């Protein structure tokens, strides 16, 4: 707890020195949101909660935490019960030594929903969150109403082997104890690579956000957990192939890609795993959709979730 308080104080101090225009990221959640530490599936997840209505779960990806979703959570809380966990090993969630395959993490989400008494949800996911969300949906098909996946592929699904050849995805195979030693106390340098290389305009991923997330990823065990997310991809690919073989998802799916990133290729990937796929593009954005074009992202996601059945 002392470590977390120190990290928070450092992040706040850095943010306080920024110009006002730089402090918009990560945008805070509405004041009436609460947080809980929820024991689930052998670990504990940090979860933000707010709003009333049909439940929606927002799942973040690597290089960020659930904090990325503040503006979308504020919009959806007008007519939804919004549930925003930090994934296993990330943000303020516990950092166990294992369990980073996405099939296990899908069960983490199932445990959170059980603890909250929620039996049906919509899902909105980005990056690694796509993979966790897909594993949850494939294991609990009757529990998901609508599913939004944003700007990241699914291991083992569709053109996965070709995607792995992209040199920009070098980090998928980068990990292990020596790599952890290399990035120790240099987390910001490592993470800047992602925020810069995967942005249409790196300046839109603000200094305030960079300082905030770098402090969280510098926590003990956080970089180990991050590397473990990628190290699990081979197992995830095997699990996903089995999920697809059992049948494609049949709930409505919105596959969003950043205009300067995956674009409509997201829909092409999801067509291998779901039957009712709609593709769309977040304009003027790379991978970091909530930092680069939050207005368009919120509009696209909100319209899909609120559409008539």
C-alpha positions in Angstrom: 0.0 0.0 0.0 2.8 2.4 0.9 4.4 1.8 -2.6 1.1 2.5 -4.3 0.6 5.7 -2.3 4.2 6.8 -3.2 3.6 6.1 -6.9 0.3 8.0 -6.9 2.0 11.0 -5.2 4.7 11.0 -7.8 2.3 10.9 -10.6 0.2 13.6 -9.1 3.2 15.8 -8.6 4.3 15.3 -12.2 0.8 16.1 -13.4 0.6 19.2 -11.3 3.6 20.7 -13.1 2.1 20.1 -16.6 0.2 22.8 -18.5 -3.5 22.5 -18.1 -3.9 21.2 -21.7 -1.6 18.3 -20.9 -3.6 17.1 -17.9 -6.6 15.9 -19.8 -5.2 12.4 -19.9 -6.0 10.1 -18.4 -9.3 11.7 -17.8 -10.7 11.0 -14.4 -13.8 8.8 -13.9 -17.0 10.5 -12.8 -16.9 11.4 -9.1 -19.8 9.0 -8.3 -17.8 6.0 -9.5 -16.5 3.7 -6.7 -13.7 1.1 -6.7 -13.5 -2.4 -5.2 -10.9 -5.1 -4.9 -12.7 -8.2 -6.0 -11.3 -11.7 -5.3 -11.7 -13.9 -8.4 -10.2 -17.1 -9.8 -7.2 -17.1 -7.5 -6.3 -13.5 -7.8 -7.7 -10.0 -7.0 -8.8 -7.4 -9.5 -9.1 -3.7 -9.0 -12.5 -2.7 -10.4 -14.2 0.7 -11.0 -18.0 0.8 -10.8 -20.6 3.4 -11.7 -23.9 4.1 -13.4 -27.2 2.2 -13.6 -28.8 0.1 -16.3 -27.6 -2.8 -18.5 -24.1 -3.9 -17.5 -21.1 -3.2 -19.7 -17.5 -4.3 -19.1 -14.6 -2.2 -20.4 -11.3 -4.2 -20.8 -8.0 -2.3 -21.4 -4.8 -3.4 -23.1 -1.1 -3.3 -22.6 0.6 0.0 -22.0 -2.5 1.3 -20.2 -4.9 0.3 -17.4 -8.6 0.6 -16.9 -7.9 4.3 -16.5 -7.9 4.7 -20.3 -11.7 4.3 -20.3 -12.6 7.4 -18.2 -14.4 9.4 -20.9 -16.2 6.4 -22.4 -17.3 5.3 -18.9 -18.7 8.7 -18.2 -20.8 8.5 -21.4 -22.0 5.0 -20.9 -22.9 5.6 -17.2 -25.8 7.7 -18.4 -27.7 4.5 -19.1 -25.5 1.6 -18.2 -23.9 0.0 -15.2 -20.2 0.3 -16.1 -17.6 -2.2 -14.8 -14.0 -1.4 -15.5 -11.4 -3.9 -14.1 -7.6 -3.7 -14.3 -6.6 -7.0 -15.8 -4.6 -9.6 -13.9 -1.1 -8.3 -13.2 -1.8 -4.8 -14.5 -2.6 -1.4 -12.9 -3.8 -1.8 -9.3 -4.8 -5.5 -9.6 -2.8 -8.2 -8.0 0.3 -9.6 -9.8 0.4 -13.3 -9.4 3.2 -15.3 -10.9 1.0 -17.1 -13.5 -2.4 -17.4 -15.1 -1.8 -14.9 -17.9 -3.3 -17.1 -20.7 -6.5 -15.4 -21.8 -8.7 -18.4 -21.1 -7.8 -18.1 -17.4 -8.2 -14.3 -17.5 -11.7 -14.7 -19.1 -12.6 -16.6 -16.0 -11.2 -13.7 -13.9 -13.9 -11.6 -15.5 -16.5 -14.2 -14.9 -15.6 -14.2 -11.2 -15.9 -10.4 -11.0 -19.4 -10.5 -12.6 -20.5 -13.3 -10.2 -19.3 -11.3 -7.2 -21.3 -8.3 -8.5 -24.4 -10.4 -9.2 -24.3 -9.7 -12.9 -25.3 -12.5 -15.3 -25.4 -10.6 -18.7 -23.1 -7.9 -20.1 -22.0 -6.1 -23.2 -18.2 -6.1 -23.7 -15.9 -3.3 -24.9 -12.3 -4.2 -25.3 -9.0 -2.9 -26.6 -5.7 -4.6 -27.4 -5.0 -7.4 -24.9 -8.5 -6.8 -23.6 -9.8 -8.1 -27.0 -8.2 -11.4 -26.2 -9.5 -11.6 -22.6 -12.9 -10.5 -23.8 -13.0 -13.1 -26.6 -12.0 -15.9 -24.2 -14.8 -14.8 -21.8 -17.3 -14.6 -24.6 -16.3 -18.0 -26.0 -16.6 -19.6 -22.5 -19.8 -17.8 -21.5 -21.7 -17.3 -24.8 -25.1 -16.8 -23.3 -23.8 -14.0 -21.0 -22.7 -11.5 -23.7 -25.2 -9.3 -25.5 -22.9 -7.2 -27.7 -19.1 -7.2 -28.1 -16.8 -4.4 -29.3 -13.2 -5.3 -30.1 -10.7 -2.5 -30.9 -7.5 -2.6 -32.8 -5.7 -5.8 -32.0 -5.8 -9.4 -33.4 -6.7 -12.6 -31.7 -3.9 -15.2 -31.3 -4.6 -18.2 -33.6 -7.5 -16.6 -35.4 -7.5 -15.8 -39.1 -4.3 -14.4 -40.5 -2.5 -14.7 -37.1 0.7 -16.2 -38.5 1.0 -13.4 -41.1 0.4 -10.8 -38.5 3.2 -12.2 -36.4 5.6 -11.4 -39.2 5.0 -7.6 -38.9 8.3 -6.1 -37.5 6.3 -3.6 -35.5 5.1 -6.5 -33.4 8.6 -7.4 -32.2 7.4 -7.2 -28.6 5.2 -10.3 -29.0 8.4 -12.4 -28.6 10.3 -10.1 -26.3 10.4 -11.3 -22.6 12.0 -13.3 -19.9 14.1 -12.5 -16.9 16.9 -10.8 -18.8 14.4 -8.6 -20.5 12.9 -7.7 -17.2 16.4 -6.7 -16.0 16.9 -4.6 -19.1 13.8 -2.5 -18.5 14.0 -2.3 -14.7 13.9 1.4 -13.8 13.7 2.1 -17.5 10.0 1.3 -17.9 9.2 4.7 -19.4 11.8 4.3 -22.1 10.3 0.9 -23.1 6.7 2.0 -23.0 7.4 5.2 -25.0 8.3 2.9 -27.9 4.7 1.7 -28.0 3.0 5.0 -27.4 5.2 6.6 -30.2 5.3 3.8 -32.8 1.6 2.9 -32.6 0.2 6.5 -32.6 -0.8 8.4 -35.7 0.5 11.4 -33.9 2.5 10.6 -30.7 1.9 14.1 -29.3 -1.7 13.1 -28.6 -0.6 10.5 -26.0 0.1 13.2 -23.5 3.0 13.6 -21.1 0.6 13.3 -18.2 -0.6 9.9 -19.4 2.9 8.7 -20.0 4.0 9.6 -16.5 0.8 8.1 -15.0 1.1 4.7 -16.8 4.9 4.5 -16.5 4.5 4.8 -12.7 2.0 2.0 -12.6 4.1 -0.3 -14.8 7.1 0.4 -12.6 5.4 -1.3 -9.6 7.0 -4.6 -8.4 5.9 -7.4 -10.6 4.2 -5.2 -13.2 6.7 -5.6 -16.1 6.9 -9.4 -15.4 3.1 -9.6 -15.7 3.2 -7.5 -18.9 5.8 -9.8 -20.5 3.7 -12.8 -19.3 0.7 -11.5 -21.2 2.6 -11.9 -24.5 4.4 -15.1 -23.5 1.0 -16.7 -23.2 0.1 -16.1 -26.9 1.1 -19.6 -28.0 -1.3 -21.1 -25.5 -3.9 -18.5 -26.3 -3.7 -19.5 -30.0 -4.3 -23.1 -29.2 -7.3 -22.2 -26.9 -8.7 -19.8 -29.5 -8.6 -22.4 -32.3 -10.5 -24.7 -30.0 -13.1 -22.0 -29.3 -13.6 -21.3 -33.0 -13.9 -25.1 -33.7 -16.7 -25.2 -31.1 -18.6 -22.5 -33.1 -18.4 -18.9 -34.0 -19.7 -16.2 -31.7 -23.3 -15.3 -32.6 -23.8 -12.0 -30.7 -23.5 -8.7 -32.6 -19.8 -7.8 -32.9 -18.4 -4.4 -33.7 -14.7 -4.6 -34.9 -13.1 -1.2 -34.8 -9.6 -0.3 -36.1 -7.7 2.9 -35.9 -7.5 4.5 -39.4 -3.7 4.5 -39.1 -3.5 1.1 -37.5 -5.7 -2.0 -38.1 -8.6 -0.2 -39.8 -11.1 -2.5 -41.4 -8.7 -5.4 -41.1 -10.2 -5.8 -37.6 -13.5 -6.9 -39.2 -11.6 -9.3 -41.5 -10.0 -11.0 -38.5 -13.2 -11.2 -36.5 -15.1 -12.8 -39.4 -13.1 -15.9 -38.7 -14.5 -16.0 -35.1 -18.0 -14.5 -35.2 -21.0 -14.5 -37.5 -22.5 -11.1 -37.1 -19.5 -8.7 -37.5 -19.8 -5.0 -38.4 -16.5 -3.2 -39.2 -15.8 0.4 -38.7 -12.8 2.8 -38.4 -11.8 5.3 -35.8 -10.7 8.2 -38.0 -7.5 10.2 -37.5 -6.2 7.7 -35.0 -3.6 5.0 -34.6 -3.8 2.3 -32.0 -4.4 4.5 -29.0 -8.0 5.4 -29.8 -9.0 6.9 -26.5 -6.0 9.3 -26.5 -6.0 10.1 -30.2 -9.7 10.4 -31.0 -11.9 9.8 -27.9 -14.9 11.7 -29.4 -15.1 9.4 -32.4 -14.5 6.3 -30.3 -17.2 7.2 -27.8 -19.7 8.0 -30.7 -19.0 4.7 -32.5 -19.1 2.5 -29.3 -22.1 4.3 -27.9 -24.2 4.0 -31.1 -23.5 0.3 -31.3 -24.3 -0.5 -27.7 -27.5 1.6 -27.8 -28.8 0.4 -31.1 -32.2 -1.3 -31.2 -32.0 -5.1 -31.2 
